[in-house]
Amino acid sequence: MCFPIPDNIESLRPYVPGKPLDETKREYGLSDVIKLASNENPLGPSPRACAAMRAAMAEVALYPDATGFELKQALAKKHGVSPQELILGCGSNELIELLIRTFVAPGDSALIADGSFIIYSLALQAAGRRAIAVPLRRDDWRYDLPTMARALDDTARLCFIANPDNPSGAIVTRAELTDFLEHVKERFPKLLVVMDEAYVDFVDAPDYPDSLALRAAHPNLVVLRTFSKSLGLAGLRVGYGILDARLANYLERVRMPFNVSNLAQAAALAALTDSEHLAATQALNRAEKAFVLDGLAKLDVDVIPPQGNFVLIDTHRPSAPIFEAMLRRGIILRPLLNYGMPTCLRISFGLREQNRQMLAALEEVLVGTPRSA
Ligand SMILES: Cc1ncc(COP(=O)(O)O)c(C=O)c1O
């Protein structure tokens, strides 16, 4: 069949997710596998979220509340915004796509950092929209906002900033962000700056910017959050955005109705009330981050100081055989070839025993694999 495929779709490479647990067990004949590849919550979901889901199961024959009324009310209260400033999505991933579909017209573009979260460039390419891509700094994989500001042109409608970034785990500081925002305010009034804050609950850097507070001076800010990480609901697919109410209304027009299921809405609402589960998640992450960093310091790798629930390591060896050798030992890490980081791996922080096993296996693998020249 000679069916024409648009060029932007023909050249699209699918997103490569973390290797699934069951697939790894099957392929390697293992009964126990540790997945440290997708920055999920090692404590699992909040028990309150599970109870709410069980109760909501009786309603799955019905379509969910298309407006997400209750969840928006709760989020509005939590963040001190109006429900009209909120948009709900099937994960924050959907909101990235929705922002592009809604605000980037043919001929317009979006500014991204090459080496940051890959969904931005994939979603732009899928939509047939141009990316203005500026590489992350090579020495520390941090956003180079001054160079990004210089790369902007009048076609740019969106700028995506992952803060903390994935896969580097590094942050954009308050001073860096405000300099950038002041620059664009004067010269690029048609640009929305999207702060993608999937890992916000894990940050302990004192110079991390409060993007919600910055919205008062910079109404062109859009803040994305997710229930997938600290709130342990990755499998349910629910995230949200906070932005100017007039702009949110356009997103509401474009999004598909019922994009957040009734189970997801019920669980998300309950998870917001479970401050104990969030505190336990944060405490675990703090302890395990320290434990893993301490272990990595004894190995032959370089580490980017992390602010999320994962760490980027440079092994100075091709990562594919290391990834493979770790799989054979029942541990799934995340190789980053598609991020242009062929010697790096990303490791999520797990439970103590999982981290202990990961460090022991990694030591063994690294000792057996000489550094590339
Ligand atoms: C920086 C960043 N943004 C957004 C997401 C998407 O999260 P979700 O679609 O699960 O809300 C992720 C997931 O890994 C991420 O790392």
The ligand as an ORCA input file, in Angstrom:
! r2SCAN-3c Opt
* xyz 0 1
  C      10.277     16.199     33.988
  C       9.056     15.350     33.802
  N       7.930     15.930     33.418
  C       6.804     15.235     33.237
  C       6.786     13.872     33.441
  C       5.520     13.138     33.141
  O       4.883     12.667     34.224
  P       3.382     12.149     34.164
  O       2.909     12.187     32.746
  O       3.431     10.789     34.715
  O       2.616     13.130     34.997
  C       7.933     13.210     33.850
  C       7.934     11.744     34.029
  O       8.905     11.087     34.123
  C       9.106     13.963     34.026
  O      10.250     13.389     34.394
*
